[in-house]
Amino acid sequence: MKIKKKRVFISDGNLFLDNYNISEIPEIKKLKHYSNLRGLFLENNKLTKIEGLNHLVSLNKLHLEGNSITEISGLDSLVNLEEIELGNNQISKINNLNHLKNLKTLVLNNNRLIKIDGLKNLINLKSLDLSNNQIVDLEGIENLENLEFLNLSNNNIKDIEKLAKLTKLQTLKLNGNPIENSST
């Protein structure tokens, strides 16, 4: 990887490294010097896992869309995260997010999700995009009482009864699902 041949763009505490063919975060040697980063954008690279970010404790935005990430991990020390975008990856299970109490936006569209029970403790979440997965069960979603935006389009959801407790929802997208129970 040759980041130095491309221009690194830093603006307002955000580091943009989109489309750099990065395969591992530790390859970004100078990242350790940016401990006060507020946003890290590594979209459309070749990442397969999330690692090497533990020192970025001020980070509140993490964008990793368009990579090949298979699992959510390596975020333990990033308790200030408010926004995570992991769309267009290969994630099949939601886990390791329970400690992110400040998380307000989570994007996991275009992955391989079937269940979403790993979200149940993200009670401050306001925006959630789970579109274009293979989700069949909404177990745990009823705990996300602060959700204002929810995109569940193009999944395999038949029963939407658990959505009844989401009274703050302003936008709900369910198109492309074989919904059978629509008593909500």
C-alpha positions as CSV (number, residue, x, y, z in Angstrom):
1,M,0.0,0.0,0.0
2,K,1.3,3.4,-0.9
3,I,-0.7,6.1,0.8
4,K,2.1,8.7,0.4
5,K,1.6,8.7,-3.4
6,K,-2.0,9.8,-3.0
7,R,-3.0,12.9,-1.2
8,V,-4.4,12.4,2.3
9,F,-7.3,14.7,3.0
10,I,-7.9,15.9,6.5
11,S,-10.7,18.4,7.2
12,D,-12.3,19.5,10.5
13,G,-10.9,16.6,12.4
14,N,-11.9,14.1,9.7
15,L,-9.5,11.9,7.8
16,F,-10.6,10.7,4.4
17,L,-8.8,7.7,2.9
18,D,-11.5,6.5,0.5
19,N,-10.5,4.3,-2.5
20,Y,-6.9,3.7,-1.4
21,N,-6.8,-0.1,-1.8
22,I,-6.0,-0.4,2.0
23,S,-6.3,-4.0,3.2
24,E,-5.4,-3.5,6.8
25,I,-5.9,-0.5,9.1
26,P,-2.5,-1.0,10.8
27,E,-1.0,-0.3,7.4
28,I,-1.8,3.4,8.0
29,K,1.3,4.0,10.0
30,K,0.6,7.7,10.7
31,L,-2.9,7.0,12.1
32,K,-1.4,6.7,15.6
33,H,-0.5,10.4,15.4
34,Y,-4.2,11.4,14.9
35,S,-5.6,10.4,18.4
36,N,-7.9,13.4,18.3
37,L,-9.6,12.4,15.0
38,R,-13.4,12.9,15.1
39,G,-14.1,11.1,11.8
40,L,-12.4,8.3,9.9
41,F,-13.5,7.5,6.4
42,L,-12.1,4.4,4.8
43,E,-14.8,3.7,2.2
44,N,-14.2,1.4,-0.8
45,N,-11.0,-0.2,0.2
46,K,-10.0,-3.8,0.8
47,L,-10.5,-4.1,4.5
48,T,-11.6,-7.5,5.8
49,K,-11.6,-6.7,9.5
50,I,-11.7,-3.7,11.9
51,E,-8.6,-3.3,13.9
52,G,-5.9,-0.8,14.9
53,L,-8.4,1.9,16.0
54,N,-8.2,1.5,19.8
55,H,-6.2,4.7,20.3
56,L,-8.8,6.9,18.4
57,V,-10.9,7.4,21.5
58,S,-12.3,10.8,20.3
59,L,-13.7,9.2,17.1
60,N,-17.4,9.8,16.7
61,K,-17.8,8.9,13.0
62,L,-16.5,5.7,11.4
63,H,-17.3,5.0,7.7
64,L,-16.2,1.7,6.4
65,E,-18.7,1.1,3.5
66,G,-17.7,-0.8,0.4
67,N,-15.0,-3.1,2.0
68,S,-15.0,-6.9,2.6
69,I,-15.5,-6.8,6.4
70,T,-17.0,-10.0,7.7
71,E,-17.5,-9.2,11.4
72,I,-17.9,-6.2,13.7
73,S,-15.1,-6.1,16.2
74,G,-12.2,-3.9,17.3
75,L,-14.5,-1.0,18.5
76,D,-14.3,-1.7,22.2
77,S,-12.5,1.6,23.2
78,L,-14.4,3.8,20.7
79,V,-17.2,4.6,23.2
80,N,-17.7,8.1,21.7
81,L,-18.9,6.7,18.3
82,E,-22.2,8.3,17.3
83,E,-22.2,7.1,13.7
84,I,-21.0,3.9,12.1
85,E,-21.5,3.1,8.4
86,L,-20.7,-0.5,7.4
87,G,-22.9,-0.9,4.3
88,N,-21.8,-3.0,1.4
89,N,-19.6,-5.4,3.3
90,Q,-20.0,-9.1,4.1
91,I,-21.2,-9.0,7.7
92,S,-23.5,-11.8,8.7
93,K,-23.9,-11.2,12.5
94,I,-24.3,-8.0,14.6
95,N,-22.2,-8.2,17.7
96,N,-19.7,-6.3,19.7
97,L,-21.8,-3.1,19.7
98,N,-23.4,-3.2,23.1
99,H,-20.9,-0.8,24.7
100,L,-21.5,1.9,22.2
101,K,-24.1,3.8,24.2
102,N,-23.7,7.0,22.3
103,L,-24.4,5.5,18.9
104,K,-27.1,7.4,17.0
105,T,-26.7,6.2,13.4
106,L,-25.9,2.7,12.2
107,V,-25.8,1.7,8.6
108,L,-25.5,-2.0,7.8
109,N,-27.3,-2.2,4.4
110,N,-26.2,-4.6,1.7
111,N,-24.6,-7.2,4.0
112,R,-25.5,-10.8,4.9
113,L,-27.6,-10.3,8.0
114,I,-30.3,-12.7,9.0
115,K,-30.9,-11.7,12.6
116,I,-30.5,-8.4,14.4
117,D,-30.6,-9.4,18.0
118,G,-27.2,-7.8,18.6
119,L,-28.8,-4.3,18.5
120,K,-31.1,-4.6,21.5
121,N,-28.8,-2.5,23.8
122,L,-28.4,0.4,21.4
123,I,-31.1,2.4,23.1
124,N,-29.9,5.8,21.8
125,L,-30.0,4.8,18.2
126,K,-32.1,7.2,16.1
127,S,-31.3,6.0,12.5
128,L,-30.9,2.4,11.4
129,D,-30.5,1.1,7.9
130,L,-30.6,-2.6,7.5
131,S,-31.9,-2.7,3.9
132,N,-30.9,-5.3,1.4
133,N,-30.0,-8.1,3.8
134,Q,-31.7,-11.5,4.5
135,I,-33.3,-10.5,7.8
136,V,-36.1,-12.8,8.8
137,D,-36.5,-12.0,12.5
138,L,-36.9,-8.6,14.2
139,E,-36.1,-9.9,17.7
140,G,-34.6,-7.1,19.8
141,I,-35.7,-4.2,17.6
142,E,-38.5,-3.3,20.1
143,N,-35.9,-2.1,22.5
144,L,-34.8,0.7,20.1
145,E,-37.5,3.1,21.3
146,N,-35.6,6.2,20.2
147,L,-35.5,5.2,16.5
148,E,-36.8,7.9,14.2
149,F,-35.6,6.4,10.9
150,L,-35.7,2.7,10.1
151,N,-35.0,1.1,6.7
152,L,-35.7,-2.6,6.5
153,S,-36.4,-2.7,2.7
154,N,-35.6,-5.8,0.7
155,N,-35.3,-8.4,3.4
156,N,-37.3,-11.6,4.2
157,I,-39.4,-10.1,7.0
158,K,-42.9,-11.6,7.4
159,D,-43.9,-10.4,10.8
160,I,-43.7,-6.7,11.7
161,E,-45.5,-6.8,15.1
162,K,-42.4,-5.9,17.0
163,L,-42.3,-2.5,15.3
164,A,-45.4,-1.4,17.3
165,K,-43.3,-0.2,20.2
166,L,-41.2,2.2,18.1
167,T,-43.5,5.2,18.7
168,K,-40.9,7.8,17.7
169,L,-40.5,6.5,14.2
170,Q,-40.9,9.2,11.6
171,T,-39.7,7.1,8.6
172,L,-40.2,3.4,8.1
173,K,-39.3,1.6,4.9
174,L,-40.5,-2.0,4.5
175,N,-40.8,-2.4,0.7
176,G,-39.6,-5.6,-0.8
177,N,-40.5,-7.9,2.2
178,P,-43.0,-10.8,2.2
179,I,-45.0,-9.2,5.1
180,E,-47.8,-11.5,6.5
181,N,-48.6,-9.9,9.9
182,S,-49.5,-6.3,9.3
183,S,-51.5,-5.6,12.4
184,T,-49.1,-2.8,13.3
